[in-house]
Amino acid sequence: MKLFDLSKLADTEGGEYVLGSKDLHIQTCYLIYSRLQGGEDRRLIKPGESHDEILCAVDGPLLMHTSRGEITLPPGHAVHVQENESFFLSNPLARPVVYVVAGGRREHQAT
């Protein structure tokens, strides 16, 4: 078992760190730890091809700009984002807000 200080790693990478294949040596899952600065606007959320993601607001609300309008994601709430979905994320607060994204590959369905 290996521990990762994601907050410190994010600081060294400009506010976002992807814990994935380079650290875990696997291709099936990843975790993104990210910090949106106060008032930061329009960060793209878009899973890769054949991937799903779960976005979770950790310590503050996030504003999701979707094709269906704006949706506020309160702290402690999560949303499932499928491979064909995308939207922009903003921080409505004056202070930084942390969120995490857990993602993984979709299994191919037998036909």
N, C-alpha and C positions, 0 to 999 in steps of 0.2 A: 504494500500500500504506500502510495506517495501523496503527500500533501502539496497543494498549490496555493500560494497567496495571490489570489486573482486580483485583489485591489492593487497590490504593489506591481504586479505584472502589467495591469492596465495602465498604471502611471508611466511605466517605461515605454509603452506602445501608443501614447497619445490619447489615452482614455478608453481603449477597448482592447480586450485580449481574447483570442480564440484558443480555448483548450481543446485540442483535437489531435490530429494524426501526428504532428511533430513531437508532442509530449506523450501521447498515449500509445502511439505506434499501432493504431487501428484506424480503419476507414469508415466504420459504421455509425459513429456518433460523435457529437461535439457539444461544447458548452461555450457560449459567448458571454463574457462579463463586460458590461459597458456602462459608461457614465455620460449622460447628456448634460452639458453645461446649462446654467440658468438661461432661459430664453432661447436655447439652441433650437433650430427649426429645420424640418424636412430631412431627417435621416431616413434613407431607404431601408425598408425591411422586405426582403424577398428571398425565400428559400431557393437553393439551387435545384437544378433539374433532378428529379427522383428523390427529393428531400421534403420532409415536413419539419416544421419548427413549432415550438411552444414559447411564446413571449410572455414574460412575467415582470410586472412592475414591482420593484422591491421596496424602495423607501420614499416614493412619491408618485403622483399621478403622471400618466403619459397621455398625450393627445394623439390619436391615430387619425390620419387624414386618408379616408378610404373612398372608394368609388360610390359608396352609399352615404357619404357625409362624414362629419367628424364624430368620433367616439372617444370618450374619456375612459381610460383603463386605470382604475384606482389601485393604490398600493396593495399588494397581496393578491391581486387578480391576474388571471392569465388568459391568453387567447391562442387557439390552435390556428396556425397559418399553413395552408396546404401549398404544394409546389407551384400551383398556377395562380396564387394570390400574391399581391404586393400592395404596399401602402407606405406612406411617409409617417414618421414619428417626430413629435415635437415635445419640448419640455415647457409647460406653461408657468413654471415657477422661476423665481429669481435665483435659486440655489441649484446645485447639481442634483440630478436624480439618477439612481442606479437601476438598471434592468438587466435581466438575464434572458438568454435565448438558448433553449435546449433543442438540438436537432439531430436527425438521423435519416438514414436511407429508407426509402419505401421498399417493402418487399414486392417483387413482381408477382402478380396474381396469375396462377395457372388458368389457361382458358380451355 
